[in-house]
Amino acid sequence: GGPVQQRWRAWRRWWHNNNLGSVTLCHTCIIMQLLKPQWISHDGGKAIFSVDLHPDGSRFATGGQGQDSSGRVVVWNLQPVVYEKYEEDEKVPKLLCQLDQHLGCVNTVRWSCSGRYLASAGDDKVIIIWQQSSYGGGAVFGSNVVNVESWRSVATLRGHEGDILDVAWSPGDLWLASASIDNNVIIWNTSKWPEQVRVLRGHTGLVKGVTWDPVGRYLTSQADDKSLRIWRTTDWATEEKIIDPFTECGGTTTVLRPGWSPDGQYLVSAHAMNNGGPTAQIIDRDGWNTDKDFVGHRKPITCVRFNPNILKKADPTTGKSVQYCCVAIGSRDRSISIWFTSLKRPLVVVHDIFDDSVLDLSWSSCGRYLMAVSKDGTLAFINFTSEEIGYPLSEDETNNLHMKLYGKSARTTASSVNPTIIENPELLRLREEERLRAKAANASEQSQRPAPPTPQRAPINKQIETRTADGKRRITPMFIPPTEGVENPNKSYEASFSSSHQEKSKIVVEKVDGVVEPNVSVSRPPTVFSANSSSSPGKAVCLPAEFNGVPAGLPARFSKSCGVNSEKATVAAADVQVTSTAVKRKQEDAQPIVIKRKRGRPPLYDRSSTPAAPTRAPSPAAAPTPALPRPPTATQHHVEPPHLVLPEASLSKSARVQIPGEVSHDVPPPLLVVENDYRIGSRAGVGTPNLHRVSRTQLNVVSWVVYLTSHVTTATATSTTAAFTCHDKTLHILDITTGEMLLPPLQLQGRASQLFVQESTIMVLTTDATLTIWDFKKRKRILSESVRHLVEGRNGGVKCVQLTAEGTPVLLLTSGEAFTRCQELEAWLLLGDVASVRCLVQPEYTMLPLCHPTDNCSRPLASLLHQTAAYCGSSRVSRPIISDDARQNLTEVFINRMLTSAQYLRSAHDYKFWLKRKIQFFIKEGLEKKLRDIFDDLLGPKDTTLTNNQEGLTWKPKIMDYDKKALLEEFLREILLAKNSLQLQRLYSEYKEQLDTTMIDLI
């Protein structure tokens, strides 16, 4: 009967009058506000699959369906939702930005922890990372929506093969996890889009939700395979697989979004079952126990979202502060329940708030606002007071609690490299002494440095005059160094060059015979002028001796004068600078003048008559010498570059290779980082050589560094070795742990096209298609020969080179062919068949068996051909039209080649698979005679007592380690499973009876 109860009853009457559902309060002090803004929708009622509130509380994002089954992301203003006055104010925008770039429905939107980025993903199998732009908004194409803000895509992540249902940012925004119906979870490196840190494989059903623990030590994923997996972020291995609470569950929910409590103690799953009823399973971090759950919902749980804050409130009975966490749970029964970890009953339950399933929940960073979205296309907003929900702990208190419980926090997770503190006072003293000693040495060096030499003064009464091809005069300006003892050097220049001076000018102009080009200003370093830098012939003339001492900068003015004679070229040497200028030959031995014209089409009168001047590369800078060597003449033959069978390898300016096989406890796997054109410091200038750096890094901590002067073209790494090739045809092999060179650089026969490393074996393909394989531990060459005949004339190139378990080289091409080296025949054998045959074979017989990476030894043929990705058996591939008889024959030939390949590789599993495939083919085609031939061989001699006859002596009871009669019994079952089993029922009965008889005789 108090004022709180009266206000609650009045609000509840208003709620029921508007048909907004029912609310069950488990604690009478609740006076929360619940709203469903009608203006928040996607095209008037299309499904909204996800919602997320921005960390700063200014906006929120929704994702769902858009026009024409496309995806839509909308960024909304939060103020009109929270405050009624802003909702009624037309000047306050409600929709901030609408993004329609997704081609499929958007299933999830999530802000990064910093709020800088927004990640969205959906049915188009891509993740788009958005960032706000400073250009402002604008009208949305094809609609009347006007964007107030502008958000642009900074990265598009592709890697999943199916719809993406959920994404989650790790604490500190180090990684982004994505879950897809392709049964995989991909971890993305947020500092280097679109790099994938790891693909987590283990689920056998659709992965529908992911979440991180608050300190970034674990990642949780939940899937339709009735399991929840907890992955370690140190090595991305499975820490725990929880199955028991989900054995009774079915794949009936669109999403399965679990949640982790902000204190890290509890993980709450979606859709679990207990005694036939739906629950949200509580998983204790201590031992991953599953003895508690949240109950009460009538249909499966779809989403769980914890309040991001650890909350505290004074206990009304004792007055002590109690810390707890708050979680919201959404269900297919269209209701939301809110729980405290300190209470046994829910704080509040909102029934029938939507007309369809609840799909997503989101809390504000302040902890008082909760949003929920549904498949019916509406959004609900719940506003709590601090008295109802509690007061959040400060960031420092939360981090201190995490450090106390786990030894790390979100703050330490975000800082990838912690600063090193000098704790030893002796080391600090030595560092300070070294700093002072270096400072004193630097000062002493500055004081002892000699003064720069005074430049030799040039005459100030003499200039050089030349003429251009069009007859214009060109006077070369001269540099006049400052006069000693004159405070204002410009004053003395004015006395000599001022036009108002009464005396007659005493400047002598020296005329030089010859023709120069009109434009002589060019940017070129003040070095020896090249004789090949001109397009017209001429004679090189040295500058007079009084021109010595010209400072850097001026020689560029006359570096591009008329051409230099191809027979003679001289250089004037000086102490400070070497300069020269070139002029035309004298008239008596002059050659036709080639006039340099402007860009564009040549005039009509000389389009065909004027030949193009050959382009010559500029000569490198050299030391001052009396004369330059004679440049090549125009009659020199052009040397054609060698024909490249394979393209030369090329790495970008920066490349990273993940080092496999290493397991650490607190950091992700290390990387081999290649940085071409690496600049050391900020003093890199014209004379600085290009350096290239290779390093081993882990969380930005560099273990070792190697500098090179040649561009790195390929790089790869194993758990023990790093190998890379350079543009100078060298191969470098280093120890991956220490960076020490295991061998001196190997000089290759040509530039590398591809590089492969397998354990202690290195395989290099050069551009001329030469394959060389070394065992660097034994320091032995395994193979060195040309594979040009294998790759030339085929589409694509080499996909990879590897060795089998027996040490046999295998070459895989991008066109789908696989070749193995036969040492006895000294030839390459084709495994499988070529693409031209595969496209004619019936598609269902080209499919390979399922092969796990661990089956490389047991199924070598399937493992090798799987890597080519060419044996898909797809019926969508266009196939030439041929007769049925020809296609039947080609299919039989294809299967026989697969059997022969399996026999050569001594692979019993592969041989059995293709023999069974052959039986299925003969059964389908009704080829009874060929079936009898195979069955007779598997059955053996009909009379086992006649061991002396020829048939008994040649027949062997096993084939490729398989018992023939066991194979016959298995293959006979294929007749019963076939659609045309009635046609072959007599054949089945005949051989089944004989097989049973022989088995009885053996017993």
VENDAZI-V215027 format. One record per run of one state. SS is the DSSP state (@ for helix, = for strand, . for the rest). FROM is the first residue (numbers start at 1). LEN is the number of residues. If there is no record, write none. Layout:
SS/FROM/LEN  SS/FROM/LEN
//
This chain:
./1/2  @/3/15  ./18/4  =/22/4  ./26/7  =/33/3  ./36/6  =/42/1  ./43/3  =/46/1  ./47/1  =/48/6  ./54/5  =/59/7  ./66/1  @/67/3  ./70/1  =/71/7  ./78/1  @/79/4  ./83/1  @/84/5  ./89/6  =/95/5  ./100/6  =/106/6  ./112/5  =/117/6  ./123/3  =/126/8  ./134/5  =/139/1  ./140/6  =/146/1  ./147/3  =/150/9  ./159/5  =/164/6  ./170/1  @/171/3  ./174/1  =/175/6  ./181/3  =/184/6  ./190/6  =/196/6  ./202/5  =/207/6  ./213/5  =/218/6  ./224/3  =/227/6  ./233/5  =/238/5  ./243/1  @/244/3  ./247/10  =/257/1  ./258/1  =/259/2  ./261/5  =/266/3  ./269/3  =/272/3  ./275/2  =/277/8  ./285/4  =/289/6  ./295/6  =/301/6  ./307/4  =/311/4  ./315/6  =/321/4  ./325/1  =/326/6  ./332/4  =/336/5  ./341/7  =/348/4  ./352/6  =/358/6  ./364/5  =/369/6  ./375/4  =/379/5  ./384/2  @/386/4  ./390/1  =/391/2  ./393/2  @/395/12  ./407/3  @/410/5  ./415/10  @/425/24  ./449/13  =/462/7  ./469/4  =/473/4  ./477/12  @/489/9  ./498/10  =/508/9  ./517/22  =/539/3  ./542/3  @/545/3  ./548/7  @/555/4  ./559/11  =/570/1  ./571/1  =/572/1  ./573/6  =/579/1  ./580/1  =/581/3  ./584/3  @/587/3  ./590/14  @/604/3  ./607/20  =/627/1  ./628/26  =/654/5  ./659/12  =/671/8  ./679/12  =/691/8  ./699/2  =/701/8  ./709/3  =/712/6  ./718/3  =/721/6  ./727/3  =/730/6  ./736/5  =/741/1  ./742/4  =/746/2  ./748/4  =/752/7  ./759/2  =/761/6  ./767/3  =/770/6  ./776/4  =/780/7  ./787/1  @/788/4  ./792/6  =/798/6  ./804/5  =/809/5  ./814/4  =/818/5  ./823/4  =/827/5  ./832/3  @/835/4  ./839/4  @/843/3  ./846/7  @/853/3  ./856/4  @/860/9  ./869/15  @/884/21  ./905/3  @/908/18  ./926/2  @/928/12  ./940/10  @/950/5  ./955/3  =/958/2  ./960/2  =/962/2  @/964/14  ./978/3  @/981/22  ./1003/1
//
